Amino acid sequence: MLALKEGWISLAVATNAERSVAELSLAAIGMRNLFDHLISISDGVRPKPSPELFKLAAKRLAVPQNDVLVIEDSPQGVQAAIDAGMSVLQLID
């Protein structure tokens, strides 16, 4: 986590949750400060499985979509990442 805190890599959260819920959730586990951007349905984009959340995250991070690695826990999110042209790592229970 040290490398992330020092900003060696830019990170974003892209969630189907409302911004206020995501902010509180990340703060509750002490991780909000690790992310440069928080993209949510509050930003006026369609939810996953639409790729819009991930595309907006790449834009805000100022990186090409094909240079993004998405870590995702839902089938809808995996599909959204693929449709956005991003690499994806799916978390499995």
mmCIF file as gemmi writes it, N, C-alpha and C atoms, coordinates in Angstrom:
data_model
loop_
_atom_site.group_PDB
_atom_site.id
_atom_site.type_symbol
_atom_site.label_atom_id
_atom_site.label_alt_id
_atom_site.label_comp_id
_atom_site.label_asym_id
_atom_site.label_entity_id
_atom_site.label_seq_id
_atom_site.pdbx_PDB_ins_code
_atom_site.Cartn_x
_atom_site.Cartn_y
_atom_site.Cartn_z
_atom_site.occupancy
_atom_site.B_iso_or_equiv
_atom_site.pdbx_formal_charge
_atom_site.auth_seq_id
_atom_site.auth_asym_id
_atom_site.pdbx_PDB_model_num
ATOM 1 N N . MET Axp A 1 ? 0.809 -1.193 0 1 0 ? 1 A 1
ATOM 2 C CA . MET Axp A 1 ? 0 0 0 1 0 ? 1 A 1
ATOM 3 C C . MET Axp A 1 ? 0.856 1.263 0 1 0 ? 1 A 1
ATOM 4 N N . LEU Axp A 2 ? 2.09 1.169 0.437 1 0 ? 2 A 1
ATOM 5 C CA . LEU Axp A 2 ? 2.944 2.345 0.486 1 0 ? 2 A 1
ATOM 6 C C . LEU Axp A 2 ? 3.116 2.967 -0.9 1 0 ? 2 A 1
ATOM 7 N N . ALA Axp A 3 ? 3.351 2.132 -1.907 1 0 ? 3 A 1
ATOM 8 C CA . ALA Axp A 3 ? 3.533 2.648 -3.266 1 0 ? 3 A 1
ATOM 9 C C . ALA Axp A 3 ? 2.281 3.385 -3.725 1 0 ? 3 A 1
ATOM 10 N N . LEU Axp A 4 ? 1.126 2.895 -3.378 1 0 ? 4 A 1
ATOM 11 C CA . LEU Axp A 4 ? -0.114 3.546 -3.775 1 0 ? 4 A 1
ATOM 12 C C . LEU Axp A 4 ? -0.257 4.889 -3.07 1 0 ? 4 A 1
ATOM 13 N N . LYS Axp A 5 ? 0.064 4.945 -1.818 1 0 ? 5 A 1
ATOM 14 C CA . LYS Axp A 5 ? -0.048 6.188 -1.067 1 0 ? 5 A 1
ATOM 15 C C . LYS Axp A 5 ? 0.918 7.243 -1.586 1 0 ? 5 A 1
ATOM 16 N N . GLU Axp A 6 ? 2.061 6.819 -2.065 1 0 ? 6 A 1
ATOM 17 C CA . GLU Axp A 6 ? 3.05 7.763 -2.562 1 0 ? 6 A 1
ATOM 18 C C . GLU Axp A 6 ? 2.776 8.169 -4.004 1 0 ? 6 A 1
ATOM 19 N N . GLY Axp A 7 ? 1.716 7.646 -4.579 1 0 ? 7 A 1
ATOM 20 C CA . GLY Axp A 7 ? 1.324 8.081 -5.904 1 0 ? 7 A 1
ATOM 21 C C . GLY Axp A 7 ? 2.138 7.511 -7.046 1 0 ? 7 A 1
ATOM 22 N N . TRP Axp A 8 ? 2.711 6.342 -6.869 1 0 ? 8 A 1
ATOM 23 C CA . TRP Axp A 8 ? 3.481 5.73 -7.946 1 0 ? 8 A 1
ATOM 24 C C . TRP Axp A 8 ? 2.592 5.275 -9.079 1 0 ? 8 A 1
ATOM 25 N N . ILE Axp A 9 ? 1.336 5.087 -8.776 1 0 ? 9 A 1
ATOM 26 C CA . ILE Axp A 9 ? 0.371 4.651 -9.781 1 0 ? 9 A 1
ATOM 27 C C . ILE Axp A 9 ? -0.944 5.367 -9.495 1 0 ? 9 A 1
ATOM 28 N N . SER Axp A 10 ? -1.616 5.802 -10.54 1 0 ? 10 A 1
ATOM 29 C CA . SER Axp A 10 ? -2.899 6.496 -10.358 1 0 ? 10 A 1
ATOM 30 C C . SER Axp A 10 ? -4.012 5.458 -10.279 1 0 ? 10 A 1
ATOM 31 N N . LEU Axp A 11 ? -4.917 5.677 -9.344 1 0 ? 11 A 1
ATOM 32 C CA . LEU Axp A 11 ? -6.024 4.749 -9.128 1 0 ? 11 A 1
ATOM 33 C C . LEU Axp A 11 ? -7.352 5.485 -9.136 1 0 ? 11 A 1
ATOM 34 N N . ALA Axp A 12 ? -8.365 4.771 -9.595 1 0 ? 12 A 1
ATOM 35 C CA . ALA Axp A 12 ? -9.73 5.295 -9.565 1 0 ? 12 A 1
ATOM 36 C C . ALA Axp A 12 ? -10.674 4.191 -9.142 1 0 ? 12 A 1
ATOM 37 N N . VAL Axp A 13 ? -11.774 4.572 -8.557 1 0 ? 13 A 1
ATOM 38 C CA . VAL Axp A 13 ? -12.882 3.669 -8.272 1 0 ? 13 A 1
ATOM 39 C C . VAL Axp A 13 ? -13.994 4.033 -9.25 1 0 ? 13 A 1
ATOM 40 N N . ALA Axp A 14 ? -14.56 3.029 -9.886 1 0 ? 14 A 1
ATOM 41 C CA . ALA Axp A 14 ? -15.71 3.224 -10.769 1 0 ? 14 A 1
ATOM 42 C C . ALA Axp A 14 ? -16.814 2.309 -10.254 1 0 ? 14 A 1
ATOM 43 N N . THR Axp A 15 ? -17.866 2.907 -9.717 1 0 ? 15 A 1
ATOM 44 C CA . THR Axp A 15 ? -18.884 2.13 -9.013 1 0 ? 15 A 1
ATOM 45 C C . THR Axp A 15 ? -20.3 2.49 -9.448 1 0 ? 15 A 1
ATOM 46 N N . ASN Axp A 16 ? -21.171 1.499 -9.369 1 0 ? 16 A 1
ATOM 47 C CA . ASN Axp A 16 ? -22.593 1.725 -9.633 1 0 ? 16 A 1
ATOM 48 C C . ASN Axp A 16 ? -23.281 2.405 -8.453 1 0 ? 16 A 1
ATOM 49 N N . ALA Axp A 17 ? -22.585 2.576 -7.362 1 0 ? 17 A 1
ATOM 50 C CA . ALA Axp A 17 ? -23.166 3.219 -6.181 1 0 ? 17 A 1
ATOM 51 C C . ALA Axp A 17 ? -23.241 4.736 -6.375 1 0 ? 17 A 1
ATOM 52 N N . GLU Axp A 18 ? -24.083 5.37 -5.593 1 0 ? 18 A 1
ATOM 53 C CA . GLU Axp A 18 ? -24.111 6.822 -5.547 1 0 ? 18 A 1
ATOM 54 C C . GLU Axp A 18 ? -22.805 7.307 -4.91 1 0 ? 18 A 1
ATOM 55 N N . ARG Axp A 19 ? -22.349 8.499 -5.277 1 0 ? 19 A 1
ATOM 56 C CA . ARG Axp A 19 ? -21.081 9.024 -4.774 1 0 ? 19 A 1
ATOM 57 C C . ARG Axp A 19 ? -21.033 9.04 -3.246 1 0 ? 19 A 1
ATOM 58 N N . SER Axp A 20 ? -22.101 9.495 -2.604 1 0 ? 20 A 1
ATOM 59 C CA . SER Axp A 20 ? -22.083 9.603 -1.137 1 0 ? 20 A 1
ATOM 60 C C . SER Axp A 20 ? -21.882 8.241 -0.474 1 0 ? 20 A 1
ATOM 61 N N . VAL Axp A 21 ? -22.495 7.216 -1.009 1 0 ? 21 A 1
ATOM 62 C CA . VAL Axp A 21 ? -22.353 5.865 -0.463 1 0 ? 21 A 1
ATOM 63 C C . VAL Axp A 21 ? -20.924 5.369 -0.66 1 0 ? 21 A 1
ATOM 64 N N . ALA Axp A 22 ? -20.379 5.582 -1.854 1 0 ? 22 A 1
ATOM 65 C CA . ALA Axp A 22 ? -19.014 5.136 -2.14 1 0 ? 22 A 1
ATOM 66 C C . ALA Axp A 22 ? -18.002 5.883 -1.27 1 0 ? 22 A 1
ATOM 67 N N . GLU Axp A 23 ? -18.173 7.18 -1.119 1 0 ? 23 A 1
ATOM 68 C CA . GLU Axp A 23 ? -17.266 7.976 -0.284 1 0 ? 23 A 1
ATOM 69 C C . GLU Axp A 23 ? -17.268 7.452 1.151 1 0 ? 23 A 1
ATOM 70 N N . LEU Axp A 24 ? -18.454 7.233 1.703 1 0 ? 24 A 1
ATOM 71 C CA . LEU Axp A 24 ? -18.561 6.74 3.082 1 0 ? 24 A 1
ATOM 72 C C . LEU Axp A 24 ? -17.967 5.347 3.228 1 0 ? 24 A 1
ATOM 73 N N . SER Axp A 25 ? -18.207 4.483 2.262 1 0 ? 25 A 1
ATOM 74 C CA . SER Axp A 25 ? -17.691 3.114 2.319 1 0 ? 25 A 1
ATOM 75 C C . SER Axp A 25 ? -16.167 3.099 2.29 1 0 ? 25 A 1
ATOM 76 N N . LEU Axp A 26 ? -15.574 3.856 1.382 1 0 ? 26 A 1
ATOM 77 C CA . LEU Axp A 26 ? -14.118 3.911 1.301 1 0 ? 26 A 1
ATOM 78 C C . LEU Axp A 26 ? -13.5 4.554 2.546 1 0 ? 26 A 1
ATOM 79 N N . ALA Axp A 27 ? -14.145 5.586 3.058 1 0 ? 27 A 1
ATOM 80 C CA . ALA Axp A 27 ? -13.651 6.238 4.273 1 0 ? 27 A 1
ATOM 81 C C . ALA Axp A 27 ? -13.729 5.289 5.471 1 0 ? 27 A 1
ATOM 82 N N . ALA Axp A 28 ? -14.791 4.496 5.533 1 0 ? 28 A 1
ATOM 83 C CA . ALA Axp A 28 ? -14.985 3.587 6.661 1 0 ? 28 A 1
ATOM 84 C C . ALA Axp A 28 ? -13.894 2.528 6.75 1 0 ? 28 A 1
ATOM 85 N N . ILE Axp A 29 ? -13.329 2.154 5.609 1 0 ? 29 A 1
ATOM 86 C CA . ILE Axp A 29 ? -12.262 1.15 5.62 1 0 ? 29 A 1
ATOM 87 C C . ILE Axp A 29 ? -10.88 1.787 5.47 1 0 ? 29 A 1
ATOM 88 N N . GLY Axp A 30 ? -10.832 3.111 5.539 1 0 ? 30 A 1
ATOM 89 C CA . GLY Axp A 30 ? -9.565 3.824 5.514 1 0 ? 30 A 1
ATOM 90 C C . GLY Axp A 30 ? -8.842 3.806 4.179 1 0 ? 30 A 1
ATOM 91 N N . MET Axp A 31 ? -9.602 3.728 3.081 1 0 ? 31 A 1
ATOM 92 C CA . MET Axp A 31 ? -8.965 3.625 1.77 1 0 ? 31 A 1
ATOM 93 C C . MET Axp A 31 ? -9.258 4.786 0.829 1 0 ? 31 A 1
ATOM 94 N N . ARG Axp A 32 ? -10.055 5.739 1.236 1 0 ? 32 A 1
ATOM 95 C CA . ARG Axp A 32 ? -10.417 6.817 0.314 1 0 ? 32 A 1
ATOM 96 C C . ARG Axp A 32 ? -9.2 7.568 -0.212 1 0 ? 32 A 1
ATOM 97 N N . ASN Axp A 33 ? -8.215 7.758 0.645 1 0 ? 33 A 1
ATOM 98 C CA . ASN Axp A 33 ? -7.041 8.539 0.251 1 0 ? 33 A 1
ATOM 99 C C . ASN Axp A 33 ? -6.161 7.827 -0.787 1 0 ? 33 A 1
ATOM 100 N N . LEU Axp A 34 ? -6.412 6.558 -1.051 1 0 ? 34 A 1
ATOM 101 C CA . LEU Axp A 34 ? -5.611 5.822 -2.034 1 0 ? 34 A 1
ATOM 102 C C . LEU Axp A 34 ? -6.03 6.11 -3.472 1 0 ? 34 A 1
ATOM 103 N N . PHE Axp A 35 ? -7.215 6.671 -3.657 1 0 ? 35 A 1
ATOM 104 C CA . PHE Axp A 35 ? -7.768 6.829 -4.999 1 0 ? 35 A 1
ATOM 105 C C . PHE Axp A 35 ? -7.762 8.286 -5.443 1 0 ? 35 A 1
ATOM 106 N N . ASP Axp A 36 ? -7.248 8.494 -6.646 1 0 ? 36 A 1
ATOM 107 C CA . ASP Axp A 36 ? -7.188 9.839 -7.213 1 0 ? 36 A 1
ATOM 108 C C . ASP Axp A 36 ? -8.566 10.313 -7.667 1 0 ? 36 A 1
ATOM 109 N N . HIS Axp A 37 ? -9.401 9.376 -8.091 1 0 ? 37 A 1
ATOM 110 C CA . HIS Axp A 37 ? -10.722 9.723 -8.614 1 0 ? 37 A 1
ATOM 111 C C . HIS Axp A 37 ? -11.749 8.708 -8.155 1 0 ? 37 A 1
ATOM 112 N N . LEU Axp A 38 ? -12.967 9.193 -7.982 1 0 ? 38 A 1
ATOM 113 C CA . LEU Axp A 38 ? -14.115 8.344 -7.675 1 0 ? 38 A 1
ATOM 114 C C . LEU Axp A 38 ? -15.178 8.65 -8.709 1 0 ? 38 A 1
ATOM 115 N N . ILE Axp A 39 ? -15.478 7.658 -9.53 1 0 ? 39 A 1
ATOM 116 C CA . ILE Axp A 39 ? -16.489 7.809 -10.569 1 0 ? 39 A 1
ATOM 117 C C . ILE Axp A 39 ? -17.688 6.959 -10.152 1 0 ? 39 A 1
ATOM 118 N N . SER Axp A 40 ? -18.875 7.561 -10.189 1 0 ? 40 A 1
ATOM 119 C CA . SER Axp A 40 ? -20.075 6.837 -9.769 1 0 ? 40 A 1
ATOM 120 C C . SER Axp A 40 ? -21.235 7.212 -10.683 1 0 ? 40 A 1
ATOM 121 N N . ILE Axp A 41 ? -22.35 6.552 -10.454 1 0 ? 41 A 1
ATOM 122 C CA . ILE Axp A 41 ? -23.525 6.89 -11.259 1 0 ? 41 A 1
ATOM 123 C C . ILE Axp A 41 ? -23.985 8.317 -10.982 1 0 ? 41 A 1
ATOM 124 N N . SER Axp A 42 ? -23.484 8.91 -9.915 1 0 ? 42 A 1
ATOM 125 C CA . SER Axp A 42 ? -23.788 10.321 -9.639 1 0 ? 42 A 1
ATOM 126 C C . SER Axp A 42 ? -23.166 11.246 -10.683 1 0 ? 42 A 1
ATOM 127 N N . ASP Axp A 43 ? -22.227 10.722 -11.475 1 0 ? 43 A 1
ATOM 128 C CA . ASP Axp A 43 ? -21.589 11.508 -12.53 1 0 ? 43 A 1
ATOM 129 C C . ASP Axp A 43 ? -22.427 11.556 -13.805 1 0 ? 43 A 1
ATOM 130 N N . GLY Axp A 44 ? -23.608 10.969 -13.773 1 0 ? 44 A 1
ATOM 131 C CA . GLY Axp A 44 ? -24.507 11.045 -14.916 1 0 ? 44 A 1
ATOM 132 C C . GLY Axp A 44 ? -24.197 10.068 -16.036 1 0 ? 44 A 1
ATOM 133 N N . VAL Axp A 45 ? -23.494 8.985 -15.712 1 0 ? 45 A 1
ATOM 134 C CA . VAL Axp A 45 ? -23.208 7.957 -16.706 1 0 ? 45 A 1
ATOM 135 C C . VAL Axp A 45 ? -24.046 6.721 -16.415 1 0 ? 45 A 1
ATOM 136 N N . ARG Axp A 46 ? -24.203 5.898 -17.43 1 0 ? 46 A 1
ATOM 137 C CA . ARG Axp A 46 ? -24.987 4.68 -17.246 1 0 ? 46 A 1
ATOM 138 C C . ARG Axp A 46 ? -24.215 3.676 -16.395 1 0 ? 46 A 1
ATOM 139 N N . PRO Axp A 47 ? -24.92 2.887 -15.589 1 0 ? 47 A 1
ATOM 140 C CA . PRO Axp A 47 ? -24.249 1.909 -14.721 1 0 ? 47 A 1
ATOM 141 C C . PRO Axp A 47 ? -23.734 0.704 -15.513 1 0 ? 47 A 1
ATOM 142 N N . LYS Axp A 48 ? -22.839 -0.036 -14.878 1 0 ? 48 A 1
ATOM 143 C CA . LYS Axp A 48 ? -22.375 -1.292 -15.452 1 0 ? 48 A 1
ATOM 144 C C . LYS Axp A 48 ? -23.6 -2.179 -15.662 1 0 ? 48 A 1
ATOM 145 N N . PRO Axp A 49 ? -23.678 -2.889 -16.744 1 0 ? 49 A 1
ATOM 146 C CA . PRO Axp A 49 ? -22.622 -3.338 -17.637 1 0 ? 49 A 1
ATOM 147 C C . PRO Axp A 49 ? -22.237 -2.359 -18.751 1 0 ? 49 A 1
ATOM 148 N N . SER Axp A 50 ? -22.771 -1.167 -18.753 1 0 ? 50 A 1
ATOM 149 C CA . SER Axp A 50 ? -22.304 -0.167 -19.715 1 0 ? 50 A 1
ATOM 150 C C . SER Axp A 50 ? -20.839 0.143 -19.397 1 0 ? 50 A 1
ATOM 151 N N . PRO Axp A 51 ? -20.015 0.37 -20.399 1 0 ? 51 A 1
ATOM 152 C CA . PRO Axp A 51 ? -18.61 0.706 -20.16 1 0 ? 51 A 1
ATOM 153 C C . PRO Axp A 51 ? -18.378 2.169 -19.785 1 0 ? 51 A 1
ATOM 154 N N . GLU Axp A 52 ? -19.43 2.964 -19.676 1 0 ? 52 A 1
ATOM 155 C CA . GLU Axp A 52 ? -19.274 4.41 -19.471 1 0 ? 52 A 1
ATOM 156 C C . GLU Axp A 52 ? -18.505 4.776 -18.201 1 0 ? 52 A 1
ATOM 157 N N . LEU Axp A 53 ? -18.735 4.087 -17.091 1 0 ? 53 A 1
ATOM 158 C CA . LEU Axp A 53 ? -18.011 4.383 -15.847 1 0 ? 53 A 1
ATOM 159 C C . LEU Axp A 53 ? -16.509 4.204 -16.04 1 0 ? 53 A 1
ATOM 160 N N . PHE Axp A 54 ? -16.126 3.111 -16.683 1 0 ? 54 A 1
ATOM 161 C CA . PHE Axp A 54 ? -14.709 2.839 -16.883 1 0 ? 54 A 1
ATOM 162 C C . PHE Axp A 54 ? -14.086 3.8 -17.888 1 0 ? 54 A 1
ATOM 163 N N . LYS Axp A 55 ? -14.819 4.152 -18.909 1 0 ? 55 A 1
ATOM 164 C CA . LYS Axp A 55 ? -14.293 5.112 -19.884 1 0 ? 55 A 1
ATOM 165 C C . LYS Axp A 55 ? -14.062 6.473 -19.228 1 0 ? 55 A 1
ATOM 166 N N . LEU Axp A 56 ? -14.981 6.888 -18.376 1 0 ? 56 A 1
ATOM 167 C CA . LEU Axp A 56 ? -14.814 8.152 -17.669 1 0 ? 56 A 1
ATOM 168 C C . LEU Axp A 56 ? -13.627 8.084 -16.7 1 0 ? 56 A 1
ATOM 169 N N . ALA Axp A 57 ? -13.442 6.951 -16.067 1 0 ? 57 A 1
ATOM 170 C CA . ALA Axp A 57 ? -12.3 6.789 -15.163 1 0 ? 57 A 1
ATOM 171 C C . ALA Axp A 57 ? -10.986 6.949 -15.928 1 0 ? 57 A 1
ATOM 172 N N . ALA Axp A 58 ? -10.88 6.32 -17.084 1 0 ? 58 A 1
ATOM 173 C CA . ALA Axp A 58 ? -9.657 6.441 -17.89 1 0 ? 58 A 1
ATOM 174 C C . ALA Axp A 58 ? -9.437 7.892 -18.311 1 0 ? 58 A 1
ATOM 175 N N . LYS Axp A 59 ? -10.501 8.563 -18.683 1 0 ? 59 A 1
ATOM 176 C CA . LYS Axp A 59 ? -10.391 9.969 -19.089 1 0 ? 59 A 1
ATOM 177 C C . LYS Axp A 59 ? -9.882 10.826 -17.932 1 0 ? 59 A 1
ATOM 178 N N . ARG Axp A 60 ? -10.444 10.62 -16.747 1 0 ? 60 A 1
ATOM 179 C CA . ARG Axp A 60 ? -10.024 11.416 -15.584 1 0 ? 60 A 1
ATOM 180 C C . ARG Axp A 60 ? -8.602 11.08 -15.138 1 0 ? 60 A 1
ATOM 181 N N . LEU Axp A 61 ? -8.201 9.841 -15.357 1 0 ? 61 A 1
ATOM 182 C CA . LEU Axp A 61 ? -6.831 9.45 -15.049 1 0 ? 61 A 1
ATOM 183 C C . LEU Axp A 61 ? -5.852 9.888 -16.139 1 0 ? 61 A 1
ATOM 184 N N . ALA Axp A 62 ? -6.398 10.323 -17.274 1 0 ? 62 A 1
ATOM 185 C CA . ALA Axp A 62 ? -5.595 10.769 -18.421 1 0 ? 62 A 1
ATOM 186 C C . ALA Axp A 62 ? -4.709 9.655 -18.964 1 0 ? 62 A 1
ATOM 187 N N . VAL Axp A 63 ? -5.309 8.461 -19.073 1 0 ? 63 A 1
ATOM 188 C CA . VAL Axp A 63 ? -4.595 7.325 -19.652 1 0 ? 63 A 1
ATOM 189 C C . VAL Axp A 63 ? -5.459 6.691 -20.736 1 0 ? 63 A 1
ATOM 190 N N . PRO Axp A 64 ? -4.825 6.113 -21.761 1 0 ? 64 A 1
ATOM 191 C CA . PRO Axp A 64 ? -5.608 5.415 -22.788 1 0 ? 64 A 1
ATOM 192 C C . PRO Axp A 64 ? -6.358 4.234 -22.184 1 0 ? 64 A 1
ATOM 193 N N . GLN Axp A 65 ? -7.548 3.993 -22.682 1 0 ? 65 A 1
ATOM 194 C CA . GLN Axp A 65 ? -8.376 2.907 -22.151 1 0 ? 65 A 1
ATOM 195 C C . GLN Axp A 65 ? -7.659 1.569 -22.197 1 0 ? 65 A 1
ATOM 196 N N . ASN Axp A 66 ? -6.861 1.328 -23.231 1 0 ? 66 A 1
ATOM 197 C CA . ASN Axp A 66 ? -6.191 0.026 -23.339 1 0 ? 66 A 1
ATOM 198 C C . ASN Axp A 66 ? -4.991 -0.092 -22.396 1 0 ? 66 A 1
ATOM 199 N N . ASP Axp A 67 ? -4.679 0.957 -21.638 1 0 ? 67 A 1
ATOM 200 C CA . ASP Axp A 67 ? -3.615 0.906 -20.633 1 0 ? 67 A 1
ATOM 201 C C . ASP Axp A 67 ? -4.162 0.747 -19.219 1 0 ? 67 A 1
ATOM 202 N N . VAL Axp A 68 ? -5.456 0.498 -19.097 1 0 ? 68 A 1
ATOM 203 C CA . VAL Axp A 68 ? -6.108 0.395 -17.789 1 0 ? 68 A 1
ATOM 204 C C . VAL Axp A 68 ? -6.287 -1.073 -17.407 1 0 ? 68 A 1
ATOM 205 N N . LEU Axp A 69 ? -6.002 -1.381 -16.152 1 0 ? 69 A 1
ATOM 206 C CA . LEU Axp A 69 ? -6.316 -2.682 -15.579 1 0 ? 69 A 1
ATOM 207 C C . LEU Axp A 69 ? -7.464 -2.484 -14.606 1 0 ? 69 A 1
ATOM 208 N N . VAL Axp A 70 ? -8.556 -3.154 -14.855 1 0 ? 70 A 1
ATOM 209 C CA . VAL Axp A 70 ? -9.731 -3.103 -13.986 1 0 ? 70 A 1
ATOM 210 C C . VAL Axp A 70 ? -9.704 -4.328 -13.08 1 0 ? 70 A 1
ATOM 211 N N . ILE Axp A 71 ? -9.913 -4.108 -11.794 1 0 ? 71 A 1
ATOM 212 C CA . ILE Axp A 71 ? -10.085 -5.203 -10.847 1 0 ? 71 A 1
ATOM 213 C C . ILE Axp A 71 ? -11.557 -5.195 -10.477 1 0 ? 71 A 1
ATOM 214 N N . GLU Axp A 72 ? -12.238 -6.268 -10.8 1 0 ? 72 A 1
ATOM 215 C CA . GLU Axp A 72 ? -13.703 -6.271 -10.742 1 0 ? 72 A 1
ATOM 216 C C . GLU Axp A 72 ? -14.213 -7.516 -10.039 1 0 ? 72 A 1
ATOM 217 N N . ASP Axp A 73 ? -15.35 -7.364 -9.344 1 0 ? 73 A 1
ATOM 218 C CA . ASP Axp A 73 ? -15.931 -8.495 -8.613 1 0 ? 73 A 1
ATOM 219 C C . ASP Axp A 73 ? -17.288 -8.935 -9.134 1 0 ? 73 A 1
ATOM 220 N N . SER Axp A 74 ? -17.762 -8.331 -10.205 1 0 ? 74 A 1
ATOM 221 C CA . SER Axp A 74 ? -19.075 -8.725 -10.712 1 0 ? 74 A 1
ATOM 222 C C . SER Axp A 74 ? -19.005 -9.051 -12.197 1 0 ? 74 A 1
ATOM 223 N N . PRO Axp A 75 ? -19.853 -9.968 -12.66 1 0 ? 75 A 1
ATOM 224 C CA . PRO Axp A 75 ? -19.883 -10.275 -14.093 1 0 ? 75 A 1
ATOM 225 C C . PRO Axp A 75 ? -20.227 -9.052 -14.944 1 0 ? 75 A 1
ATOM 226 N N . GLN Axp A 76 ? -21.118 -8.181 -14.435 1 0 ? 76 A 1
ATOM 227 C CA . GLN Axp A 76 ? -21.477 -6.972 -15.171 1 0 ? 76 A 1
ATOM 228 C C . GLN Axp A 76 ? -20.274 -6.046 -15.314 1 0 ? 76 A 1
ATOM 229 N N . GLY Axp A 77 ? -19.481 -5.937 -14.268 1 0 ? 77 A 1
ATOM 230 C CA . GLY Axp A 77 ? -18.297 -5.102 -14.306 1 0 ? 77 A 1
ATOM 231 C C . GLY Axp A 77 ? -17.227 -5.655 -15.229 1 0 ? 77 A 1
ATOM 232 N N . VAL Axp A 78 ? -17.077 -6.977 -15.228 1 0 ? 78 A 1
ATOM 233 C CA . VAL Axp A 78 ? -16.12 -7.608 -16.147 1 0 ? 78 A 1
ATOM 234 C C . VAL Axp A 78 ? -16.515 -7.303 -17.581 1 0 ? 78 A 1
ATOM 235 N N . GLN Axp A 79 ? -17.787 -7.445 -17.895 1 0 ? 79 A 1
ATOM 236 C CA . GLN Axp A 79 ? -18.249 -7.162 -19.255 1 0 ? 79 A 1
ATOM 237 C C . GLN Axp A 79 ? -18.048 -5.691 -19.607 1 0 ? 79 A 1
ATOM 238 N N . ALA Axp A 80 ? -18.318 -4.81 -18.663 1 0 ? 80 A 1
ATOM 239 C CA . ALA Axp A 80 ? -18.129 -3.382 -18.902 1 0 ? 80 A 1
ATOM 240 C C . ALA Axp A 80 ? -16.673 -3.067 -19.21 1 0 ? 80 A 1
ATOM 241 N N . ALA Axp A 81 ? -15.752 -3.674 -18.466 1 0 ? 81 A 1
ATOM 242 C CA . ALA Axp A 81 ? -14.325 -3.446 -18.702 1 0 ? 81 A 1
ATOM 243 C C . ALA Axp A 81 ? -13.908 -3.958 -20.076 1 0 ? 81 A 1
ATOM 244 N N . ILE Axp A 82 ? -14.372 -5.136 -20.43 1 0 ? 82 A 1
ATOM 245 C CA . ILE Axp A 82 ? -14.055 -5.7 -21.751 1 0 ? 82 A 1
ATOM 246 C C . ILE Axp A 82 ? -14.597 -4.787 -22.842 1 0 ? 82 A 1
ATOM 247 N N . ASP Axp A 83 ? -15.833 -4.344 -22.673 1 0 ? 83 A 1
ATOM 248 C CA . ASP Axp A 83 ? -16.449 -3.468 -23.673 1 0 ? 83 A 1
ATOM 249 C C . ASP Axp A 83 ? -15.748 -2.11 -23.76 1 0 ? 83 A 1
ATOM 250 N N . ALA Axp A 84 ? -15.069 -1.71 -22.692 1 0 ? 84 A 1
ATOM 251 C CA . ALA Axp A 84 ? -14.31 -0.458 -22.701 1 0 ? 84 A 1
ATOM 252 C C . ALA Axp A 84 ? -12.916 -0.64 -23.301 1 0 ? 84 A 1
ATOM 253 N N . GLY Axp A 85 ? -12.568 -1.876 -23.635 1 0 ? 85 A 1
ATOM 254 C CA . GLY Axp A 85 ? -11.257 -2.15 -24.22 1 0 ? 85 A 1
ATOM 255 C C . GLY Axp A 85 ? -10.141 -2.217 -23.193 1 0 ? 85 A 1
ATOM 256 N N . MET Axp A 86 ? -10.486 -2.571 -21.959 1 0 ? 86 A 1
ATOM 257 C CA . MET Axp A 86 ? -9.525 -2.602 -20.867 1 0 ? 86 A 1
ATOM 258 C C . MET Axp A 86 ? -9.207 -4.039 -20.477 1 0 ? 86 A 1
ATOM 259 N N . SER Axp A 87 ? -8.041 -4.221 -19.868 1 0 ? 87 A 1
ATOM 260 C CA . SER Axp A 87 ? -7.705 -5.512 -19.284 1 0 ? 87 A 1
ATOM 261 C C . SER Axp A 87 ? -8.478 -5.623 -17.979 1 0 ? 87 A 1
ATOM 262 N N . VAL Axp A 88 ? -8.835 -6.85 -17.617 1 0 ? 88 A 1
ATOM 263 C CA . VAL Axp A 88 ? -9.634 -7.019 -16.412 1 0 ? 88 A 1
ATOM 264 C C . VAL Axp A 88 ? -9.182 -8.239 -15.623 1 0 ? 88 A 1
ATOM 265 N N . LEU Axp A 89 ? -9.12 -8.075 -14.31 1 0 ? 89 A 1
ATOM 266 C CA . LEU Axp A 89 ? -8.831 -9.136 -13.374 1 0 ? 89 A 1
ATOM 267 C C . LEU Axp A 89 ? -10.095 -9.346 -12.557 1 0 ? 89 A 1
ATOM 268 N N . GLN Axp A 90 ? -10.696 -10.524 -12.663 1 0 ? 90 A 1
ATOM 269 C CA . GLN Axp A 90 ? -11.934 -10.782 -11.94 1 0 ? 90 A 1
ATOM 270 C C . GLN Axp A 90 ? -11.643 -11.443 -10.603 1 0 ? 90 A 1
ATOM 271 N N . LEU Axp A 91 ? -12.176 -10.839 -9.55 1 0 ? 91 A 1
ATOM 272 C CA . LEU Axp A 91 ? -12.069 -11.415 -8.223 1 0 ? 91 A 1
ATOM 273 C C . LEU Axp A 91 ? -13.134 -12.492 -8.072 1 0 ? 91 A 1
ATOM 274 N N . ILE Axp A 92 ? -12.745 -13.611 -7.492 1 0 ? 92 A 1
ATOM 275 C CA . ILE Axp A 92 ? -13.668 -14.735 -7.305 1 0 ? 92 A 1
ATOM 276 C C . ILE Axp A 92 ? -13.731 -15.045 -5.822 1 0 ? 92 A 1
ATOM 277 N N . ASP Axp A 93 ? -14.944 -15.322 -5.35 1 0 ? 93 A 1
ATOM 278 C CA . ASP Axp A 93 ? -15.117 -15.68 -3.919 1 0 ? 93 A 1
ATOM 279 C C . ASP Axp A 93 ? -14.313 -16.885 -3.562 1 0 ? 93 A 1
